[in-house]
Amino acid sequence: MADSSGQQAPDYRSILSISDEAARAQALNEHLSTRSYVQGYSLSQADVDAFRQLSAPPADPQLFHVARWFRHIEALLGSPCGKGQPCRLQASKGRRVRPQWSPPAGTQPCRLHLYNSLTRNKEVFIPQDGKKVTWYCCGPTVYDASHMGHARSYISFDILRRVLKDYFKFDVFYCMNITDIDDKIIKRARQNHLFEQYREKRPEAAQLLEDVQAALKPFSVKLNETTDPDKKQMLERIQHAVQLATEPLEKAVQSRLTGEEVNSCVEVLLEEAKDLLSDWLDSTLGCDVTDNSIFSKLPKFWEGDFHRDMEALNVLPPDVLTRVSEYVPEIVNFVQKIVDNGYGYVSNGSVYFDTAKFASSEKHSYGKLVPEAVGDQKALQEGEGDLSISADRLSEKRSPNDFALWKASKPGEPSWPCPWGKGRPGWHIECSAMAGTLLGASMDIHGGGFDLRFPHHDNELAQSEAYFENDCWVRYFLHTGHLTIAGCKMSKSLKNFITIKDALKKHSARQLRLAFLMHSWKDTLDYSSNTMESALQYEKFLNEFFLNVKDILRAPVDITGQFEKWGEEEAELNKNFYDKKTAIHKALCDNVDTRTVMEEMRALVSQCNLYMAARKAVRKRPNQGLLENIALYLTHMLKIFGAIEEDSSLGFPVGGPGTSLSLEATVMPYLQVLSEFREGVRKIAREQKVPEILQLSDALRDDILPELGVRFEDHEGLPTVVKLVDRNTLLKEREEKRRVEEEKRKKKEEAARRKQEQEHSESEGLEAS
């Protein structure tokens, strides 16, 4: 066997068999005396094995061949191996070898946790199928205008959905329903139809007064029987408004006023008594309404209104939308299988879910979300609907806790054919059938408002698990918190609500979203002036930062000048930047805690502002690249949250929808030229002492440009900062500035007046003395 130098490698087997080390070294030396030592000799594994049998180089100077090779191998491989340890050749050439490498310990990656209503704890989020997430969200019952309670749920879920999809990179399939068959819709549709018919007949004043009095009788009974203080207060307000509107008409009739004056009073009373008369007309004529189109016209109108509101709020549309009216065959099949599985029963044309039978099953459990609410008859009856809690309907149940899967239709209600006679779906069953059809036997996430937990979602779980014969229809149940209005409960039925359209007249969609981001999605949110003022100030704070960074980035630099040496300030700011990114990631992993995220973002901007101020104080330019990276990161996060709607590269968009990039890119060069020209004129005016030109320059800044949405900020010894800002914001700032200046002027005049009076009194005292 030849080595790499062409020499024949010795046969060491006979030498290695010698047990005495001194004798073994002597034998090795004799063999090596016939070979020459070559610097950089390529060792074989046989060489290594032979010499590793020696514990040290031989002391006998006669054995110099062994000593030389021993030290050569030791230099390459280190000290001899311990007993029983294998020695392997690490290198064939050179005097040194690379040390062993090992990866860093690192840190444990943060995992997303979500608050699961099923456990009432934050649980690690693990989808059932890799990165795919199946999500069903309870949509609105469309019988009236969408309100801020809807905004609370759908903006919050939109934020959660965007974070899972765009930050954590899950593949989210988002399904939402529209409830267009429901007791509330049926009743409201009938009432609207009957009232419009009544109004079209143009009742005489005397007839209207008579009908209002007739309607007030059952209304008064209802008012006296109502124990809920909020509902009672609402009914009292209606009664009081009707009485106030009745008096002028009665006086007009008695005084035999002209037809125009009487008609005016009639219109006022019709408007104020609309709810009262609608309820009365429905109770007497509702059963005669048989045209099914009447029941589809109302939800179709309000569904369109809801979608327009969601678009205005920048809420992403669902991947798939389901309507109850389009899934009636699937609902019928779903109900039939529940009956076949032994968990439903037919009674008088209706089908009910047997809660006792389900709860007694070893593999099922009823009331998973709110077990303490099981048996709450008030909540159960609200879930059944106003048209489904009559004495005859309640008597059809085996147990008061049972709920309707399918309702036999009464006169004046829409109906569909089924094995049990004509009827319509129950409220809870619709979500189970539609979600089950699209998402299968088990979904990852089910979402809805906090008030839907019982009975709606508990009943959904029960009937779905009865259908699929499993106990895991939903893996994670997410419920958004309540919304109150200035501390008071919001309720559409109590007429204590603010529509989304009305809210958007006061604040932008971004401002509403920022308000929601500044609170936990699962806790109660109070929609008040204080809440919105905080959101407005936060938006202004961020926007000023973005505008300042844009101004810094507009400063001309050559291609190499954009890369500047970092000092301690830049290194410190960059460290803070990465610390904040880590903190934001941890907050998002912690149940998508946007409240903490917003505070961390605020702190990061504050650190940037301090850095920019420090550079400005010493007349040095801030580092463009570092500030741009931070601004781009903040823009990216705000886009993920849906707070930046347009395709803005940095900061909040300027101008209307679709104009942000073109507007800023188009006008800013011209504004920059105007700013520089104005600076030159002001310099000459100061040198030549021409105050009129300085006044004109100030008027341009303070009066003319704000009307165009442009702000010029003058700084002593520095170039003017140019910013594009919302026109209304600038006009408000101008008015506030003028108000403050006026207050200062009045205080100054008052102080001068008091000083004058004091001096006058003192002079009179001196004269008298």
Number of C-alpha atoms within 10 A of each C-alpha: 9 10 13 12 12 9 11 11 16 16 13 15 10 9 17 18 9 13 9 9 15 14 12 18 25 18 18 20 19 13 16 17 13 8 14 10 12 8 10 12 15 15 18 15 12 15 18 18 16 18 22 19 15 16 13 15 17 19 10 12 9 11 19 16 22 25 19 13 18 22 16 18 19 17 14 17 19 12 13 17 14 10 7 6 8 9 14 11 15 12 14 15 13 12 14 12 14 7 6 5 6 6 5 6 6 6 6 6 7 13 16 20 18 21 20 21 20 16 12 11 11 14 17 15 18 16 16 13 9 9 14 15 19 23 22 26 23 20 21 19 19 23 22 19 17 25 20 22 23 20 22 23 24 24 26 24 22 18 23 20 20 21 20 19 18 16 15 15 12 17 14 18 16 20 22 23 21 21 22 26 23 25 19 17 20 23 22 20 23 28 24 19 19 21 21 13 11 15 13 9 9 13 14 12 20 13 11 20 20 12 15 21 15 13 19 20 12 15 19 14 10 13 18 12 10 14 10 8 9 14 16 16 14 16 21 15 12 17 18 13 14 22 17 13 19 22 13 17 25 17 13 18 17 9 10 11 13 10 12 9 13 20 17 12 21 24 16 16 24 21 12 19 22 20 16 19 25 22 23 23 20 22 15 9 14 22 13 12 19 15 11 13 10 16 24 17 12 21 24 15 14 19 21 11 16 21 14 14 21 19 12 14 24 18 22 17 14 16 10 12 14 20 17 22 17 11 15 19 14 16 24 22 14 24 26 21 15 24 20 12 13 14 22 25 19 17 16 13 17 23 26 25 28 23 22 14 13 20 15 11 12 7 12 18 17 21 21 19 21 15 12 10 15 17 15 13 13 8 14 21 18 13 22 21 14 13 15 20 15 10 8 10 16 15 12 17 21 16 15 15 17 19 26 25 29 27 24 23 19 14 11 19 23 21 18 15 12 17 10 17 15 17 21 25 26 24 24 23 24 28 27 23 26 25 25 20 14 14 18 13 18 19 22 22 20 23 24 22 23 19 13 15 23 22 26 20 26 21 28 22 25 26 28 27 24 24 24 18 16 14 17 16 27 21 19 23 23 23 24 23 20 19 24 20 18 14 11 12 14 21 17 14 9 14 11 15 17 18 18 21 17 11 15 16 9 11 13 14 24 21 22 24 23 25 22 24 22 20 19 18 26 18 13 15 23 21 22 13 11 11 18 19 13 15 22 18 12 18 17 13 14 20 16 16 18 24 19 17 22 20 15 18 17 13 10 9 11 7 7 7 10 13 13 12 8 12 9 8 14 17 12 13 19 18 12 16 23 13 14 17 19 14 16 22 19 19 21 25 18 20 21 23 22 23 18 20 22 20 14 19 20 16 15 20 22 15 16 24 16 12 19 19 14 15 15 14 9 8 11 11 12 21 21 19 13 19 26 17 14 21 22 16 17 21 21 19 20 18 20 20 24 23 23 21 19 17 14 17 13 20 23 23 23 19 17 10 10 14 15 17 16 11 15 15 11 10 11 16 12 11 16 17 11 13 20 14 12 19 16 11 15 21 13 14 16 12 9 9 12 12 12 10 16 18 12 13 16 16 12 15 18 18 13 13 16 23 14 15 18 20 22 18 13 15 10 6 7 9 13 18 17 21 21 22 20 18 17 13 12 20 17 12 13 15 11 12 12 12 12 12 12 12 12 12 12 12 12 12 12 12 12 12 12 12 12 12 12 12 12 12 12 12 12 11 10 9 8 7 6
